Amino acid sequence: MKKVGIGILVILIGILLFMYFGTFSEGTRAGIVMKISKKGMVFKTWEGQMNLQTFGAIKDPNNIISETFTFSIDGDDKELIDKLNAAALSGERINLHYIERYVGVPWRGDTKVFAVDVEMQKGDSPPKEENPDNFPLRN
């Protein structure tokens, strides 16, 4: 009977560890950082919001649908926080790489989505025209 209780306890601990450390999904979102802040009463965690600025089905450049993506930062990753703060202040579009965990716990953050890396998007420069025959290009 004692071995059965220990076996059940080991299985439960294994399930809890999997739920706590396991990753449900991972991906990248592109948008503009609207907010990055440290908040909480008991557990101080870093939280952020990003405006994804998705485009609707109508082919109109003015048809922008604002969608907010909320994320947390696991721990005090100073480099990641500094990059996100710089992106929020500059208003530049970024690519936010994230993971999503199975469960959220208060000491980790308000969400189950955690930012792991960020990269600034390259500026939109017009494509260069190719001129294989060295003819003068018209402007």
N, CA, C and O atoms as a GROMACS GRO file, in nm:
protein
  556
    1MET      N    1   0.081  -0.119   0.000
    1MET     CA    2   0.000   0.000   0.000
    1MET      C    3   0.086   0.126   0.000
    1MET      O    4   0.051   0.226  -0.063
    2LYS      N    5   0.198   0.120   0.071
    2LYS     CA    6   0.287   0.234   0.079
    2LYS      C    7   0.351   0.263  -0.058
    2LYS      O    8   0.371   0.379  -0.094
    3LYS      N    9   0.382   0.156  -0.134
    3LYS     CA   10   0.443   0.173  -0.266
    3LYS      C   11   0.345   0.237  -0.364
    3LYS      O   12   0.385   0.315  -0.449
    4VAL      N   13   0.217   0.204  -0.352
    4VAL     CA   14   0.114   0.263  -0.438
    4VAL      C   15   0.104   0.414  -0.411
    4VAL      O   16   0.094   0.492  -0.505
    5GLY      N   17   0.105   0.454  -0.286
    5GLY     CA   18   0.098   0.595  -0.249
    5GLY      C   19   0.218   0.672  -0.300
    5GLY      O   20   0.204   0.784  -0.350
    6ILE      N   21   0.337   0.612  -0.289
    6ILE     CA   22   0.459   0.677  -0.340
    6ILE      C   23   0.453   0.686  -0.492
    6ILE      O   24   0.494   0.787  -0.550
    7GLY      N   25   0.403   0.583  -0.557
    7GLY     CA   26   0.390   0.584  -0.704
    7GLY      C   27   0.295   0.693  -0.750
    7GLY      O   28   0.325   0.764  -0.847
    8ILE      N   29   0.182   0.707  -0.684
    8ILE     CA   30   0.085   0.812  -0.719
    8ILE      C   31   0.146   0.949  -0.696
    8ILE      O   32   0.127   1.040  -0.777
    9LEU      N   33   0.218   0.966  -0.586
    9LEU     CA   34   0.284   1.094  -0.556
    9LEU      C   35   0.388   1.130  -0.663
    9LEU      O   36   0.395   1.245  -0.705
   10VAL      N   37   0.466   1.033  -0.706
   10VAL     CA   38   0.566   1.055  -0.810
   10VAL      C   39   0.499   1.094  -0.942
   10VAL      O   40   0.546   1.183  -1.013
   11ILE      N   41   0.389   1.029  -0.975
   11ILE     CA   42   0.316   1.060  -1.099
   11ILE      C   43   0.258   1.202  -1.092
   11ILE      O   44   0.267   1.277  -1.189
   12LEU      N   45   0.200   1.238  -0.978
   12LEU     CA   46   0.144   1.372  -0.962
   12LEU      C   47   0.252   1.480  -0.970
   12LEU      O   48   0.232   1.584  -1.033
   13ILE      N   49   0.366   1.455  -0.908
   13ILE     CA   50   0.477   1.551  -0.916
   13ILE      C   51   0.525   1.564  -1.061
   13ILE      O   52   0.554   1.674  -1.107
   14GLY      N   53   0.533   1.452  -1.131
   14GLY     CA   54   0.573   1.455  -1.272
   14GLY      C   55   0.476   1.536  -1.357
   14GLY      O   56   0.518   1.614  -1.442
   15ILE      N   57   0.346   1.519  -1.334
   15ILE     CA   58   0.245   1.595  -1.408
   15ILE      C   59   0.256   1.744  -1.377
   15ILE      O   60   0.251   1.827  -1.468
   16LEU      N   61   0.273   1.778  -1.250
   16LEU     CA   62   0.287   1.918  -1.211
   16LEU      C   63   0.411   1.982  -1.273
   16LEU      O   64   0.406   2.096  -1.320
   17LEU      N   65   0.523   1.910  -1.272
   17LEU     CA   66   0.645   1.962  -1.333
   17LEU      C   67   0.628   1.983  -1.484
   17LEU      O   68   0.677   2.081  -1.539
   18PHE      N   69   0.560   1.889  -1.548
   18PHE     CA   70   0.535   1.901  -1.692
   18PHE      C   71   0.447   2.023  -1.720
   18PHE      O   72   0.475   2.098  -1.813
   19MET      N   73   0.342   2.043  -1.641
   19MET     CA   74   0.253   2.156  -1.660
   19MET      C   75   0.324   2.289  -1.633
   19MET      O   76   0.297   2.389  -1.700
   20TYR      N   77   0.416   2.291  -1.536
   20TYR     CA   78   0.486   2.414  -1.499
   20TYR      C   79   0.594   2.451  -1.600
   20TYR      O   80   0.605   2.567  -1.639
   21PHE      N   81   0.674   2.353  -1.643
   21PHE     CA   82   0.787   2.380  -1.732
   21PHE      C   83   0.757   2.353  -1.879
   21PHE      O   84   0.831   2.398  -1.966
   22GLY      N   85   0.651   2.280  -1.909
   22GLY     CA   86   0.620   2.241  -2.046
   22GLY      C   87   0.578   2.359  -2.132
   22GLY      O   88   0.519   2.455  -2.083
   23THR      N   89   0.608   2.351  -2.260
   23THR     CA   90   0.574   2.456  -2.356
   23THR      C   91   0.463   2.405  -2.446
   23THR      O   92   0.477   2.302  -2.511
   24PHE      N   93   0.352   2.478  -2.449
   24PHE     CA   94   0.236   2.441  -2.530
   24PHE      C   95   0.256   2.480  -2.676
   24PHE      O   96   0.226   2.401  -2.766
   25SER      N   97   0.306   2.601  -2.698
   25SER     CA   98   0.332   2.646  -2.835
   25SER      C   99   0.441   2.751  -2.833
   25SER      O  100   0.477   2.804  -2.727
   26GLU      N  101   0.495   2.781  -2.951
   26GLU     CA  102   0.593   2.887  -2.966
   26GLU      C  103   0.572   2.952  -3.101
   26GLU      O  104   0.521   2.890  -3.194
   27GLY      N  105   0.612   3.077  -3.111
   27GLY     CA  106   0.591   3.146  -3.237
   27GLY      C  107   0.648   3.286  -3.236
   27GLY      O  108   0.725   3.323  -3.148
   28THR      N  109   0.608   3.362  -3.337
   28THR     CA  110   0.654   3.500  -3.353
   28THR      C  111   0.535   3.586  -3.388
   28THR      O  112   0.449   3.548  -3.467
   29ARG      N  113   0.529   3.703  -3.327
   29ARG     CA  114   0.427   3.803  -3.359
   29ARG      C  115   0.498   3.931  -3.398
   29ARG      O  116   0.601   3.965  -3.339
   30ALA      N  117   0.445   4.002  -3.494
   30ALA     CA  118   0.501   4.129  -3.538
   30ALA      C  119   0.406   4.240  -3.502
   30ALA      O  120   0.284   4.227  -3.518
   31GLY      N  121   0.461   4.350  -3.452
   31GLY     CA  122   0.377   4.464  -3.416
   31GLY      C  123   0.458   4.573  -3.349
   31GLY      O  124   0.580   4.576  -3.358
   32ILE      N  125   0.387   4.662  -3.282
   32ILE     CA  126   0.447   4.776  -3.214
   32ILE      C  127   0.422   4.762  -3.064
   32ILE      O  128   0.308   4.740  -3.022
   33VAL      N  129   0.527   4.774  -2.984
   33VAL     CA  130   0.513   4.764  -2.840
   33VAL      C  131   0.441   4.888  -2.789
   33VAL      O  132   0.486   5.001  -2.811
   34MET      N  133   0.330   4.866  -2.720
   34MET     CA  134   0.254   4.978  -2.664
   34MET      C  135   0.291   5.002  -2.518
   34MET      O  136   0.292   5.116  -2.472
   35LYS      N  137   0.323   4.894  -2.446
   35LYS     CA  138   0.347   4.909  -2.303
   35LYS      C  139   0.438   4.799  -2.254
   35LYS      O  140   0.426   4.684  -2.295
   36ILE      N  141   0.529   4.836  -2.165
   36ILE     CA  142   0.612   4.738  -2.094
   36ILE      C  143   0.622   4.792  -1.951
   36ILE      O  144   0.667   4.905  -1.930
   37SER      N  145   0.582   4.712  -1.853
   37SER     CA  146   0.582   4.762  -1.716
   37SER      C  147   0.603   4.648  -1.616
   37SER      O  148   0.573   4.532  -1.644
   38LYS      N  149   0.654   4.686  -1.501
   38LYS     CA  150   0.670   4.592  -1.390
   38LYS      C  151   0.554   4.617  -1.295
   38LYS      O  152   0.535   4.729  -1.248
   39LYS      N  153   0.477   4.513  -1.267
   39LYS     CA  154   0.360   4.534  -1.184
   39LYS      C  155   0.333   4.415  -1.095
   39LYS      O  156   0.392   4.308  -1.112
   40GLY      N  157   0.245   4.434  -1.000
   40GLY     CA  158   0.205   4.329  -0.909
   40GLY      C  159   0.214   4.376  -0.765
   40GLY      O  160   0.296   4.460  -0.730
   41MET      N  161   0.128   4.320  -0.681
   41MET     CA  162   0.128   4.358  -0.540
   41MET      C  163   0.223   4.269  -0.460
   41MET      O  164   0.308   4.319  -0.386
   42VAL      N  165   0.210   4.141  -0.476
   42VAL     CA  166   0.295   4.048  -0.402
   42VAL      C  167   0.413   4.004  -0.489
   42VAL      O  168   0.528   4.010  -0.446
   43PHE      N  169   0.383   3.960  -0.610
   43PHE     CA  170   0.485   3.915  -0.703
   43PHE      C  171   0.502   4.020  -0.812
   43PHE      O  172   0.408   4.045  -0.888
   44LYS      N  173   0.618   4.082  -0.820
   44LYS     CA  174   0.645   4.183  -0.922
   44LYS      C  175   0.690   4.112  -1.050
   44LYS      O  176   0.793   4.045  -1.053
   45THR      N  177   0.611   4.128  -1.155
   45THR     CA  178   0.643   4.065  -1.283
   45THR      C  179   0.641   4.170  -1.394
   45THR      O  180   0.575   4.272  -1.382
   46TRP      N  181   0.715   4.143  -1.501
   46TRP     CA  182   0.719   4.230  -1.617
   46TRP      C  183   0.610   4.187  -1.715
   46TRP      O  184   0.601   4.070  -1.752
   47GLU      N  185   0.528   4.283  -1.756
   47GLU     CA  186   0.416   4.257  -1.847
   47GLU      C  187   0.426   4.353  -1.964
   47GLU      O  188   0.476   4.464  -1.950
   48GLY      N  189   0.378   4.310  -2.079
   48GLY     CA  190   0.382   4.396  -2.196
   48GLY      C  191   0.260   4.378  -2.284
   48GLY      O  192   0.190   4.278  -2.276
   49GLN      N  193   0.236   4.478  -2.367
   49GLN     CA  194   0.129   4.474  -2.466
   49GLN      C  195   0.185   4.521  -2.599
   49GLN      O  196   0.267   4.612  -2.606
   50MET      N  197   0.137   4.456  -2.704
   50MET     CA  198   0.182   4.488  -2.838
   50MET      C  199   0.060   4.507  -2.927
   50MET      O  200  -0.035   4.430  -2.918
   51ASN      N  201   0.062   4.609  -3.012
   51ASN     CA  202  -0.042   4.631  -3.111
   51ASN      C  203   0.002   4.562  -3.239
   51ASN      O  204   0.104   4.597  -3.297
   52LEU      N  205  -0.076   4.462  -3.282
   52LEU     CA  206  -0.036   4.383  -3.399
   52LEU      C  207  -0.068   4.452  -3.531
   52LEU      O  208  -0.009   4.418  -3.633
   53GLN      N  209  -0.160   4.546  -3.531
   53GLN     CA  210  -0.197   4.620  -3.651
   53GLN      C  211  -0.218   4.527  -3.770
   53GLN      O  212  -0.149   4.538  -3.871
   54THR      N  213  -0.313   4.438  -3.757
   54THR     CA  214  -0.344   4.347  -3.866
   54THR      C  215  -0.428   4.418  -3.971
   54THR      O  216  -0.493   4.519  -3.942
   55PHE      N  217  -0.426   4.368  -4.091
   55PHE     CA  218  -0.501   4.427  -4.200
   55PHE      C  219  -0.621   4.341  -4.231
   55PHE      O  220  -0.612   4.218  -4.229
   56GLY      N  221  -0.734   4.404  -4.260
   56GLY     CA  222  -0.857   4.332  -4.290
   56GLY      C  223  -0.857   4.274  -4.431
   56GLY      O  224  -0.759   4.286  -4.504
   57ALA      N  225  -0.968   4.213  -4.468
   57ALA     CA  226  -0.979   4.147  -4.597
   57ALA      C  227  -0.995   4.247  -4.712
   57ALA      O  228  -0.967   4.214  -4.827
   58ILE      N  229  -1.038   4.368  -4.682
   58ILE     CA  230  -1.057   4.469  -4.786
   58ILE      C  231  -0.921   4.526  -4.825
   58ILE      O  232  -0.840   4.558  -4.738
   59LYS      N  233  -0.895   4.538  -4.953
   59LYS     CA  234  -0.766   4.586  -5.002
   59LYS      C  235  -0.758   4.738  -4.991
   59LYS      O  236  -0.752   4.808  -5.092
   60ASP      N  237  -0.758   4.787  -4.871
   60ASP     CA  238  -0.750   4.931  -4.847
   60ASP      C  239  -0.643   4.954  -4.741
   60ASP      O  240  -0.654   4.900  -4.630
   61PRO      N  241  -0.539   5.033  -4.770
   61PRO     CA  242  -0.431   5.052  -4.673
   61PRO      C  243  -0.478   5.121  -4.545
   61PRO      O  244  -0.409   5.115  -4.443
   62ASN      N  245  -0.594   5.187  -4.549
   62ASN     CA  246  -0.646   5.253  -4.429
   62ASN      C  247  -0.731   5.160  -4.343
   62ASN      O  248  -0.779   5.201  -4.238
   63ASN      N  249  -0.749   5.035  -4.386
   63ASN     CA  250  -0.832   4.940  -4.315
   63ASN      C  251  -0.746   4.860  -4.217
   63ASN      O  252  -0.720   4.741  -4.239
   64ILE      N  253  -0.701   4.924  -4.111
   64ILE     CA  254  -0.617   4.858  -4.012
   64ILE      C  255  -0.703   4.820  -3.892
   64ILE      O  256  -0.774   4.903  -3.836
   65ILE      N  257  -0.696   4.694  -3.853
   65ILE     CA  258  -0.769   4.645  -3.737
   65ILE      C  259  -0.668   4.630  -3.624
   65ILE      O  260  -0.571   4.554  -3.637
   66SER      N  261  -0.689   4.700  -3.514
   66SER     CA  262  -0.597   4.692  -3.402
   66SER      C  263  -0.629   4.570  -3.317
   66SER      O  264  -0.742   4.551  -3.272
   67GLU      N  265  -0.530   4.489  -3.297
   67GLU     CA  266  -0.542   4.371  -3.213
   67GLU      C  267  -0.430   4.376  -3.111
   67GLU      O  268  -0.314   4.398  -3.146
   68THR      N  269  -0.463   4.357  -2.985
   68THR     CA  270  -0.364   4.366  -2.878
   68THR      C  271  -0.316   4.226  -2.841
   68THR      O  272  -0.396   4.134  -2.826
   69PHE      N  273  -0.186   4.212  -2.827
   69PHE     CA  274  -0.122   4.087  -2.786
   69PHE      C  275  -0.056   4.113  -2.651
   69PHE      O  276   0.034   4.197  -2.641
   70THR      N  277  -0.099   4.043  -2.548
   70THR     CA  278  -0.047   4.062  -2.413
   70THR      C  279   0.051   3.949  -2.381
   70THR      O  280   0.025   3.833  -2.411
   71PHE      N  281   0.164   3.985  -2.319
   71PHE     CA  282   0.266   3.886  -2.288
   71PHE      C  283   0.333   3.920  -2.156
   71PHE      O  284   0.321   4.031  -2.106
   72SER      N  285   0.404   3.823  -2.101
   72SER     CA  286   0.483   3.840  -1.979
   72SER      C  287   0.629   3.810  -2.011
   72SER      O  288   0.661   3.754  -2.116
   73ILE      N  289   0.716   3.849  -1.919
   73ILE     CA  290   0.858   3.816  -1.932
   73ILE      C  291   0.893   3.729  -1.813
   73ILE      O  292   0.875   3.770  -1.698
   74ASP      N  293   0.943   3.610  -1.839
   74ASP     CA  294   0.977   3.514  -1.734
   74ASP      C  295   1.107   3.557  -1.666
   74ASP      O  296   1.213   3.553  -1.728
   75GLY      N  297   1.099   3.598  -1.540
   75GLY     CA  298   1.219   3.641  -1.468
   75GLY      C  299   1.255   3.784  -1.500
   75GLY      O  300   1.175   3.858  -1.557
   76ASP      N  301   1.376   3.823  -1.465
   76ASP     CA  302   1.425   3.958  -1.491
   76ASP      C  303   1.532   3.954  -1.598
   76ASP      O  304   1.650   3.977  -1.569
   77ASP      N  305   1.493   3.927  -1.722
   77ASP     CA  306   1.586   3.925  -1.836
   77ASP      C  307   1.614   4.069  -1.876
   77ASP      O  308   1.542   4.127  -1.958
   78LYS      N  309   1.719   4.127  -1.820
   78LYS     CA  310   1.751   4.270  -1.837
   78LYS      C  311   1.768   4.307  -1.984
   78LYS      O  312   1.718   4.411  -2.028
   79GLU      N  313   1.837   4.224  -2.062
   79GLU     CA  314   1.860   4.254  -2.203
   79GLU      C  315   1.728   4.260  -2.281
   79GLU      O  316   1.708   4.351  -2.362
   80LEU      N  317   1.640   4.164  -2.258
   80LEU     CA  318   1.511   4.161  -2.326
   80LEU      C  319   1.424   4.280  -2.285
   80LEU      O  320   1.358   4.341  -2.370
   81ILE      N  321   1.424   4.313  -2.157
   81ILE     CA  322   1.346   4.426  -2.108
   81ILE      C  323   1.396   4.556  -2.169
   81ILE      O  324   1.316   4.642  -2.208
   82ASP      N  325   1.528   4.572  -2.177
   82ASP     CA  326   1.586   4.693  -2.238
   82ASP      C  327   1.549   4.704  -2.387
   82ASP      O  328   1.517   4.814  -2.434
   83LYS      N  329   1.552   4.593  -2.460
   83LYS     CA  330   1.514   4.595  -2.602
   83LYS      C  331   1.367   4.633  -2.618
   83LYS      O  332   1.333   4.712  -2.706
   84LEU      N  333   1.280   4.577  -2.532
   84LEU     CA  334   1.138   4.608  -2.541
   84LEU      C  335   1.110   4.753  -2.504
   84LEU      O  336   1.026   4.818  -2.566
   85ASN      N  337   1.180   4.805  -2.403
   85ASN     CA  338   1.165   4.946  -2.366
   85ASN      C  339   1.209   5.037  -2.481
   85ASN      O  340   1.142   5.136  -2.511
   86ALA      N  341   1.321   5.005  -2.546
   86ALA     CA  342   1.370   5.084  -2.659
   86ALA      C  343   1.269   5.080  -2.773
   86ALA      O  344   1.244   5.181  -2.839
   87ALA      N  345   1.210   4.963  -2.798
   87ALA     CA  346   1.110   4.950  -2.905
   87ALA      C  347   0.984   5.030  -2.872
   87ALA      O  348   0.924   5.091  -2.960
   88ALA      N  349   0.944   5.029  -2.744
   88ALA     CA  350   0.825   5.105  -2.704
   88ALA      C  351   0.847   5.254  -2.720
   88ALA      O  352   0.757   5.326  -2.762
   89LEU      N  353   0.967   5.301  -2.686
   89LEU     CA  354   0.996   5.444  -2.697
   89LEU      C  355   1.013   5.490  -2.842
   89LEU      O  356   0.978   5.603  -2.875
   90SER      N  357   1.067   5.403  -2.928
   90SER     CA  358   1.091   5.442  -3.067
   90SER      C  359   0.967   5.425  -3.155
   90SER      O  360   0.955   5.493  -3.257
   91GLY      N  361   0.876   5.337  -3.116
   91GLY     CA  362   0.757   5.313  -3.197
   91GLY      C  363   0.784   5.226  -3.319
   91GLY      O  364   0.699   5.219  -3.408
   92GLU      N  365   0.899   5.161  -3.324
   92GLU     CA  366   0.933   5.075  -3.438
   92GLU      C  367   0.861   4.941  -3.429
   92GLU      O  368   0.830   4.893  -3.320
   93ARG      N  369   0.834   4.882  -3.545
   93ARG     CA  370   0.777   4.746  -3.548
   93ARG      C  371   0.885   4.647  -3.510
   93ARG      O  372   1.002   4.662  -3.546
   94ILE      N  373   0.844   4.545  -3.436
   94ILE     CA  374   0.937   4.441  -3.392
   94ILE      C  375   0.880   4.305  -3.424
   94ILE      O  376   0.761   4.291  -3.453
   95ASN      N  377   0.965   4.205  -3.419
   95ASN     CA  378   0.924   4.065  -3.421
   95ASN      C  379   0.948   4.011  -3.281
   95ASN      O  380   1.062   4.009  -3.234
   96LEU      N  381   0.841   3.969  -3.214
   96LEU     CA  382   0.850   3.918  -3.078
   96LEU      C  383   0.841   3.766  -3.083
   96LEU      O  384   0.740   3.712  -3.127
   97HIS      N  385   0.945   3.699  -3.038
   97HIS     CA  386   0.945   3.553  -3.030
   97HIS      C  387   0.895   3.515  -2.891
   97HIS      O  388   0.940   3.572  -2.792
   98TYR      N  389   0.803   3.420  -2.885
   98TYR     CA  390   0.740   3.386  -2.758
   98TYR      C  391   0.718   3.236  -2.744
   98TYR      O  392   0.723   3.161  -2.842
   99ILE      N  393   0.693   3.195  -2.619
   99ILE     CA  394   0.648   3.059  -2.591
   99ILE      C  395   0.522   3.069  -2.508
   99ILE      O  396   0.501   3.166  -2.436
  100GLU      N  397   0.437   2.968  -2.518
  100GLU     CA  398   0.315   2.963  -2.439
  100GLU      C  399   0.319   2.839  -2.352
  100GLU      O  400   0.339   2.728  -2.401
  101ARG      N  401   0.299   2.859  -2.224
  101ARG     CA  402   0.303   2.749  -2.128
  101ARG      C  403   0.163   2.695  -2.104
  101ARG      O  404   0.064   2.760  -2.137
  102TYR      N  405   0.154   2.575  -2.045
  102TYR     CA  406   0.025   2.513  -2.017
  102TYR      C  407  -0.053   2.587  -1.910
  102TYR      O  408  -0.175   2.604  -1.922
  103VAL      N  409   0.014   2.631  -1.806
  103VAL     CA  410  -0.054   2.699  -1.695
  103VAL      C  411   0.017   2.829  -1.662
  103VAL      O  412   0.138   2.843  -1.683
  104GLY      N  413  -0.058   2.923  -1.610
  104GLY     CA  414  -0.001   3.047  -1.563
  104GLY      C  415  -0.001   3.047  -1.411
  104GLY      O  416  -0.097   3.004  -1.348
  105VAL      N  417   0.106   3.094  -1.353
  105VAL     CA  418   0.115   3.104  -1.207
  105VAL      C  419   0.151   3.248  -1.172
  105VAL      O  420   0.224   3.313  -1.248
  106PRO      N  421   0.102   3.299  -1.059
  106PRO     CA  422   0.117   3.442  -1.028
  106PRO      C  423   0.262   3.490  -1.017
  106PRO      O  424   0.289   3.606  -1.049
  107TRP      N  425   0.354   3.407  -0.974
  107TRP     CA  426   0.492   3.453  -0.960
  107TRP      C  427   0.568   3.456  -1.091
  107TRP      O  428   0.681   3.506  -1.095
  108ARG      N  429   0.511   3.405  -1.198
  108ARG     CA  430   0.574   3.410  -1.330
  108ARG      C  431   0.524   3.527  -1.413
  108ARG      O  432   0.601   3.590  -1.485
  109GLY      N  433   0.394   3.556  -1.403
  109GLY     CA  434   0.336   3.664  -1.482
  109GLY      C  435   0.185   3.651  -1.491
  109GLY      O  436   0.128   3.552  -1.446
  110ASP      N  437   0.122   3.752  -1.549
  110ASP     CA  438  -0.024   3.753  -1.561
  110ASP      C  439  -0.075   3.663  -1.673
  110ASP      O  440  -0.192   3.624  -1.672
  111THR      N  441   0.010   3.630  -1.768
  111THR     CA  442  -0.033   3.551  -1.884
  111THR      C  443   0.042   3.418  -1.888
  111THR      O  444   0.133   3.392  -1.810
  112LYS      N  445   0.000   3.334  -1.983
  112LYS     CA  446   0.071   3.208  -2.009
  112LYS      C  447   0.169   3.225  -2.125
  112LYS      O  448   0.240   3.130  -2.159
  113VAL      N  449   0.174   3.344  -2.185
  113VAL     CA  450   0.259   3.373  -2.300
  113VAL      C  451   0.380   3.451  -2.250
  113VAL      O  452   0.366   3.554  -2.184
  114PHE      N  453   0.501   3.402  -2.283
  114PHE     CA  454   0.624   3.464  -2.234
  114PHE      C  455   0.716   3.500  -2.350
  114PHE      O  456   0.746   3.417  -2.436
  115ALA      N  457   0.758   3.626  -2.352
  115ALA     CA  458   0.853   3.674  -2.453
  115ALA      C  459   0.989   3.612  -2.426
  115ALA      O  460   1.034   3.609  -2.311
  116VAL      N  461   1.055   3.562  -2.530
  116VAL     CA  462   1.188   3.504  -2.514
  116VAL      C  463   1.294   3.581  -2.592
  116VAL      O  464   1.412   3.576  -2.557
  117ASP      N  465   1.254   3.651  -2.698
  117ASP     CA  466   1.350   3.728  -2.777
  117ASP      C  467   1.274   3.832  -2.858
  117ASP      O  468   1.154   3.818  -2.883
  118VAL      N  469   1.344   3.936  -2.897
  118VAL     CA  470   1.284   4.041  -2.979
  118VAL      C  471   1.388   4.088  -3.080
  118VAL      O  472   1.507   4.096  -3.050
  119GLU      N  473   1.341   4.118  -3.201
  119GLU     CA  474   1.430   4.174  -3.303
  119GLU      C  475   1.356   4.287  -3.372
  119GLU      O  476   1.237   4.278  -3.402
  120MET      N  477   1.430   4.394  -3.397
  120MET     CA  478   1.373   4.508  -3.468
  120MET      C  479   1.355   4.470  -3.614
  120MET      O  480   1.441   4.404  -3.673
  121GLN      N  481   1.243   4.511  -3.674
  121GLN     CA  482   1.221   4.484  -3.815
  121GLN      C  483   1.305   4.580  -3.897
  121GLN      O  484   1.325   4.696  -3.860
  122LYS      N  485   1.354   4.530  -4.008
  122LYS     CA  486   1.431   4.613  -4.099
  122LYS      C  487   1.339   4.717  -4.161
  122LYS      O  488   1.221   4.690  -4.182
  123GLY      N  489   1.392   4.835  -4.190
  123GLY     CA  490   1.314   4.940  -4.255
  123GLY      C  491   1.269   4.897  -4.392
  123GLY      O  492   1.338   4.822  -4.461
  124ASP      N  493   1.153   4.944  -4.432
  124ASP     CA  494   1.101   4.910  -4.564
  124ASP      C  495   1.168   4.996  -4.669
  124ASP      O  496   1.131   5.112  -4.688
  125SER      N  497   1.267   4.941  -4.737
  125SER     CA  498   1.332   5.014  -4.845
  125SER      C  499   1.279   4.962  -4.977
  125SER      O  500   1.250   4.843  -4.990
  126PRO      N  501   1.266   5.049  -5.076
  126PRO     CA  502   1.212   5.004  -5.204
  126PRO      C  503   1.307   4.905  -5.272
  126PRO      O  504   1.429   4.920  -5.263
  127PRO      N  505   1.251   4.805  -5.339
  127PRO     CA  506   1.337   4.706  -5.405
  127PRO      C  507   1.417   4.770  -5.517
  127PRO      O  508   1.368   4.861  -5.585
  128LYS      N  509   1.538   4.723  -5.536
  128LYS     CA  510   1.623   4.775  -5.643
  128LYS      C  511   1.581   4.712  -5.775
  128LYS      O  512   1.552   4.592  -5.782
  129GLU      N  513   1.578   4.795  -5.878
  129GLU     CA  514   1.542   4.744  -6.010
  129GLU      C  515   1.665   4.678  -6.072
  129GLU      O  516   1.777   4.728  -6.064
  130GLU      N  517   1.641   4.565  -6.134
  130GLU     CA  518   1.750   4.497  -6.201
  130GLU      C  519   1.764   4.551  -6.344
  130GLU      O  520   1.664   4.581  -6.409
  131ASN      N  521   1.888   4.563  -6.390
  131ASN     CA  522   1.915   4.615  -6.524
  131ASN      C  523   2.023   4.526  -6.587
  131ASN      O  524   2.140   4.564  -6.591
  132PRO      N  525   1.984   4.408  -6.636
  132PRO     CA  526   2.085   4.315  -6.687
  132PRO      C  527   2.153   4.362  -6.815
  132PRO      O  528   2.264   4.318  -6.844
  133ASP      N  529   2.090   4.448  -6.893
  133ASP     CA  530   2.146   4.491  -7.021
  133ASP      C  531   2.214   4.627  -7.012
  133ASP      O  532   2.256   4.682  -7.114
  134ASN      N  533   2.225   4.684  -6.893
  134ASN     CA  534   2.286   4.814  -6.869
  134ASN      C  535   2.221   4.927  -6.948
  134ASN      O  536   2.288   5.023  -6.985
  135PHE      N  537   2.091   4.916  -6.972
  135PHE     CA  538   2.016   5.023  -7.035
  135PHE      C  539   1.981   5.125  -6.928
  135PHE      O  540   1.963   5.089  -6.811
  136PRO      N  541   1.970   5.251  -6.966
  136PRO     CA  542   1.928   5.352  -6.867
  136PRO      C  543   1.786   5.321  -6.819
  136PRO      O  544   1.698   5.292  -6.900
  137LEU      N  545   1.766   5.326  -6.689
  137LEU     CA  546   1.633   5.302  -6.633
  137LEU      C  547   1.554   5.432  -6.630
  137LEU      O  548   1.608   5.539  -6.603
  138ARG      N  549   1.425   5.420  -6.657
  138ARG     CA  550   1.337   5.536  -6.651
  138ARG      C  551   1.289   5.554  -6.508
  138ARG      O  552   1.267   5.458  -6.435
  139ASN      N  553   1.273   5.678  -6.471
  139ASN     CA  554   1.220   5.708  -6.336
  139ASN      C  555   1.077   5.748  -6.344
  139ASN      O  556   1.016   5.777  -6.241
   0.00000   0.00000   0.00000
